[in-house]
Amino acid sequence: MKKGNYSRLYAAMLCRGNNVSGAYVVYSDDFGETWQLLSPAIVKAASGSDEPKVEELPNGNIVLSGRKSYGRYFNVFSFADDTFTTGQWGNCLQSNQQEGGITVGANSCNGEILIVRAKRVDGKYPHVYPIALQSLPWGSGRSNVGIWWKPLVPDTTYNYTSELFSRTWNKGLEVSDRQSAYSTMAVQADGRIGFFYEEEPNGYCMVYVPLTLEQITGGVYRMYDPVADGITPIENERMRDGENEEGVFDLSGRRVDASHLGK
């Protein structure tokens, strides 16, 4: 999401102290020169969370992913309008208490959330879908780091409530089969996902492994390639609704209600 000359930056942070302990999100619209709280200081994104992470959803809302035992805390911040200046946090939910939610062993550990654009490998659906990825240890202790995944399809999760985001995840690739802990990931220039994590022996060795989305999703999805696919998400939505139909679309190809624009 772009504001003025720069794309907005978000950062999640943990605060400790009287009446402020919990996870918060800050943002900057001037490339980091100044920062503002996304919500008032009395409103925590996740009061019981540690080491939070934040990701921007395709419709511009924000999801916070926080550390906890047996799963993750998830909370979605919904903006009030397309100025992206005011809004509110939803309900902070525990993923292991949601239907089909991320559930792991009795470990509380750092992990990463990442949303990428993808297409079905089998071509069953021609559309470009955002895929949410979440890494964390799967074991009862800090072991068996792996990645869960969830397609954010328009019919079910473009409302992006905390409840919808927390449900129905798929257990993907187990990256480590031994003691392992913190992890992070990012999309590389070659389209693979660079995965960086801690693993035994010698305490915590730092391990890097490049992964494909096919590996993570068991061959169901691959990364969207604008050059090879020859179609943008916006064009994809226009083709679905009619070649000559005009409209306003977000960056994931979802048609948005623009009736209020220009008023």
PELIN-V56530 format. One record per residue. N is the residue number from 1. RES is the residue in three letters. PHI is phi as a letter, one per 20 degrees, with the letter a starting at -180 (* if undefined). BURIAL is I if it has 16 or more other C-alpha atoms within 10 Angstrom, else O. Layout:
n=N res=RES phi=PHI burial=BURIAL
n=N res=RES phi=PHI burial=BURIAL
//
This chain:
n=1 res=MET phi=* burial=I
n=2 res=LYS phi=d burial=O
n=3 res=LYS phi=c burial=O
n=4 res=GLY phi=m burial=O
n=5 res=ASN phi=e burial=O
n=6 res=TYR phi=c burial=O
n=7 res=SER phi=f burial=O
n=8 res=ARG phi=f burial=I
n=9 res=LEU phi=d burial=I
n=10 res=TYR phi=c burial=I
n=11 res=ALA phi=b burial=I
n=12 res=ALA phi=d burial=I
n=13 res=MET phi=b burial=I
n=14 res=LEU phi=d burial=I
n=15 res=CYS phi=d burial=I
n=16 res=ARG phi=c burial=O
n=17 res=GLY phi=q burial=O
n=18 res=ASN phi=f burial=O
n=19 res=ASN phi=m burial=O
n=20 res=VAL phi=c burial=O
n=21 res=SER phi=f burial=I
n=22 res=GLY phi=q burial=I
n=23 res=ALA phi=e burial=I
n=24 res=TYR phi=c burial=I
n=25 res=VAL phi=c burial=I
n=26 res=VAL phi=d burial=I
n=27 res=TYR phi=b burial=I
n=28 res=SER phi=c burial=I
n=29 res=ASP phi=d burial=I
n=30 res=ASP phi=c burial=O
n=31 res=PHE phi=l burial=O
n=32 res=GLY phi=n burial=O
n=33 res=GLU phi=f burial=O
n=34 res=THR phi=c burial=O
n=35 res=TRP phi=c burial=O
n=36 res=GLN phi=c burial=O
n=37 res=LEU phi=f burial=O
n=38 res=LEU phi=f burial=I
n=39 res=SER phi=c burial=I
n=40 res=PRO phi=g burial=O
n=41 res=ALA phi=g burial=O
n=42 res=ILE phi=f burial=O
n=43 res=VAL phi=d burial=O
n=44 res=LYS phi=e burial=I
n=45 res=ALA phi=f burial=I
n=46 res=ALA phi=b burial=I
n=47 res=SER phi=f burial=I
n=48 res=GLY phi=d burial=O
n=49 res=SER phi=e burial=I
n=50 res=ASP phi=c burial=I
n=51 res=GLU phi=l burial=I
n=52 res=PRO phi=f burial=I
n=53 res=LYS phi=c burial=I
n=54 res=VAL phi=c burial=I
n=55 res=GLU phi=b burial=I
n=56 res=GLU phi=e burial=I
n=57 res=LEU phi=f burial=I
n=58 res=PRO phi=g burial=I
n=59 res=ASN phi=e burial=I
n=60 res=GLY phi=n burial=I
n=61 res=ASN phi=f burial=I
n=62 res=ILE phi=c burial=I
n=63 res=VAL phi=d burial=I
n=64 res=LEU phi=d burial=I
n=65 res=SER phi=d burial=I
n=66 res=GLY phi=c burial=I
n=67 res=ARG phi=f burial=I
n=68 res=LYS phi=a burial=I
n=69 res=SER phi=f burial=I
n=70 res=TYR phi=m burial=I
n=71 res=GLY phi=r burial=I
n=72 res=ARG phi=c burial=I
n=73 res=TYR phi=e burial=I
n=74 res=PHE phi=c burial=I
n=75 res=ASN phi=b burial=I
n=76 res=VAL phi=d burial=I
n=77 res=PHE phi=e burial=I
n=78 res=SER phi=d burial=I
n=79 res=PHE phi=f burial=I
n=80 res=ALA phi=f burial=O
n=81 res=ASP phi=b burial=O
n=82 res=ASP phi=e burial=O
n=83 res=THR phi=e burial=O
n=84 res=PHE phi=l burial=O
n=85 res=THR phi=d burial=O
n=86 res=THR phi=c burial=O
n=87 res=GLY phi=r burial=O
n=88 res=GLN phi=b burial=O
n=89 res=TRP phi=f burial=I
n=90 res=GLY phi=e burial=I
n=91 res=ASN phi=e burial=I
n=92 res=CYS phi=f burial=I
n=93 res=LEU phi=d burial=I
n=94 res=GLN phi=e burial=I
n=95 res=SER phi=f burial=I
n=96 res=ASN phi=f burial=I
n=97 res=GLN phi=d burial=O
n=98 res=GLN phi=d burial=I
n=99 res=GLU phi=f burial=O
n=100 res=GLY phi=m burial=O
n=101 res=GLY phi=f burial=I
n=102 res=ILE phi=f burial=I
n=103 res=THR phi=c burial=I
n=104 res=VAL phi=c burial=I
n=105 res=GLY phi=f burial=O
n=106 res=ALA phi=e burial=I
n=107 res=ASN phi=c burial=I
n=108 res=SER phi=d burial=I
n=109 res=CYS phi=b burial=I
n=110 res=ASN phi=f burial=I
n=111 res=GLY phi=b burial=I
n=112 res=GLU phi=c burial=I
n=113 res=ILE phi=d burial=I
n=114 res=LEU phi=b burial=I
n=115 res=ILE phi=d burial=I
n=116 res=VAL phi=c burial=I
n=117 res=ARG phi=e burial=I
n=118 res=ALA phi=b burial=I
n=119 res=LYS phi=c burial=I
n=120 res=ARG phi=f burial=I
n=121 res=VAL phi=f burial=O
n=122 res=ASP phi=f burial=O
n=123 res=GLY phi=m burial=O
n=124 res=LYS phi=f burial=O
n=125 res=TYR phi=c burial=O
n=126 res=PRO phi=f burial=O
n=127 res=HIS phi=f burial=I
n=128 res=VAL phi=e burial=I
n=129 res=TYR phi=d burial=I
n=130 res=PRO phi=f burial=I
n=131 res=ILE phi=d burial=I
n=132 res=ALA phi=e burial=I
n=133 res=LEU phi=d burial=I
n=134 res=GLN phi=c burial=I
n=135 res=SER phi=d burial=I
n=136 res=LEU phi=a burial=I
n=137 res=PRO phi=f burial=I
n=138 res=TRP phi=e burial=I
n=139 res=GLY phi=f burial=I
n=140 res=SER phi=f burial=O
n=141 res=GLY phi=d burial=I
n=142 res=ARG phi=e burial=I
n=143 res=SER phi=b burial=I
n=144 res=ASN phi=l burial=I
n=145 res=VAL phi=f burial=I
n=146 res=GLY phi=b burial=I
n=147 res=ILE phi=c burial=I
n=148 res=TRP phi=e burial=I
n=149 res=TRP phi=b burial=I
n=150 res=LYS phi=b burial=I
n=151 res=PRO phi=f burial=I
n=152 res=LEU phi=e burial=I
n=153 res=VAL phi=e burial=O
n=154 res=PRO phi=g burial=O
n=155 res=ASP phi=f burial=O
n=156 res=THR phi=d burial=O
n=157 res=THR phi=c burial=O
n=158 res=TYR phi=f burial=O
n=159 res=ASN phi=f burial=O
n=160 res=TYR phi=l burial=I
n=161 res=THR phi=e burial=I
n=162 res=SER phi=g burial=I
n=163 res=GLU phi=f burial=I
n=164 res=LEU phi=f burial=I
n=165 res=PHE phi=f burial=I
n=166 res=SER phi=f burial=I
n=167 res=ARG phi=e burial=I
n=168 res=THR phi=l burial=I
n=169 res=TRP phi=d burial=I
n=170 res=ASN phi=d burial=I
n=171 res=LYS phi=f burial=I
n=172 res=GLY phi=e burial=I
n=173 res=LEU phi=e burial=I
n=174 res=GLU phi=e burial=I
n=175 res=VAL phi=f burial=I
n=176 res=SER phi=c burial=I
n=177 res=ASP phi=d burial=O
n=178 res=ARG phi=b burial=O
n=179 res=GLN phi=g burial=I
n=180 res=SER phi=a burial=I
n=181 res=ALA phi=b burial=I
n=182 res=TYR phi=f burial=I
n=183 res=SER phi=b burial=I
n=184 res=THR phi=b burial=I
n=185 res=MET phi=b burial=I
n=186 res=ALA phi=b burial=I
n=187 res=VAL phi=f burial=I
n=188 res=GLN phi=e burial=O
n=189 res=ALA phi=f burial=O
n=190 res=ASP phi=e burial=O
n=191 res=GLY phi=n burial=I
n=192 res=ARG phi=e burial=I
n=193 res=ILE phi=d burial=I
n=194 res=GLY phi=f burial=I
n=195 res=PHE phi=d burial=I
n=196 res=PHE phi=c burial=I
n=197 res=TYR phi=b burial=I
n=198 res=GLU phi=e burial=I
n=199 res=GLU phi=b burial=I
n=200 res=GLU phi=f burial=O
n=201 res=PRO phi=e burial=O
n=202 res=ASN phi=l burial=O
n=203 res=GLY phi=m burial=O
n=204 res=TYR phi=c burial=O
n=205 res=CYS phi=f burial=O
n=206 res=MET phi=e burial=O
n=207 res=VAL phi=d burial=O
n=208 res=TYR phi=d burial=O
n=209 res=VAL phi=b burial=O
n=210 res=PRO phi=e burial=O
n=211 res=LEU phi=c burial=I
n=212 res=THR phi=e burial=I
n=213 res=LEU phi=f burial=I
n=214 res=GLU phi=f burial=I
n=215 res=GLN phi=f burial=O
n=216 res=ILE phi=f burial=I
n=217 res=THR phi=e burial=I
n=218 res=GLY phi=m burial=O
n=219 res=GLY phi=n burial=O
n=220 res=VAL phi=e burial=O
n=221 res=TYR phi=c burial=I
n=222 res=ARG phi=c burial=I
n=223 res=MET phi=f burial=I
n=224 res=TYR phi=f burial=I
n=225 res=ASP phi=d burial=O
n=226 res=PRO phi=f burial=O
n=227 res=VAL phi=e burial=O
n=228 res=ALA phi=f burial=O
n=229 res=ASP phi=f burial=O
n=230 res=GLY phi=m burial=O
n=231 res=ILE phi=b burial=O
n=232 res=THR phi=e burial=I
n=233 res=PRO phi=g burial=I
n=234 res=ILE phi=f burial=I
n=235 res=GLU phi=f burial=O
n=236 res=ASN phi=g burial=I
n=237 res=GLU phi=f burial=I
n=238 res=ARG phi=f burial=I
n=239 res=MET phi=f burial=O
n=240 res=ARG phi=f burial=O
n=241 res=ASP phi=e burial=O
n=242 res=GLY phi=p burial=O
n=243 res=GLU phi=g burial=O
n=244 res=ASN phi=d burial=O
n=245 res=GLU phi=e burial=O
n=246 res=GLU phi=e burial=O
n=247 res=GLY phi=r burial=O
n=248 res=VAL phi=d burial=O
n=249 res=PHE phi=c burial=I
n=250 res=ASP phi=e burial=O
n=251 res=LEU phi=f burial=O
n=252 res=SER phi=e burial=I
n=253 res=GLY phi=n burial=I
n=254 res=ARG phi=e burial=I
n=255 res=ARG phi=f burial=I
n=256 res=VAL phi=d burial=O
n=257 res=ASP phi=f burial=O
n=258 res=ALA phi=d burial=O
n=259 res=SER phi=f burial=O
n=260 res=HIS phi=e burial=O
n=261 res=LEU phi=f burial=O
n=262 res=GLY phi=m burial=O
n=263 res=LYS phi=e burial=O
//
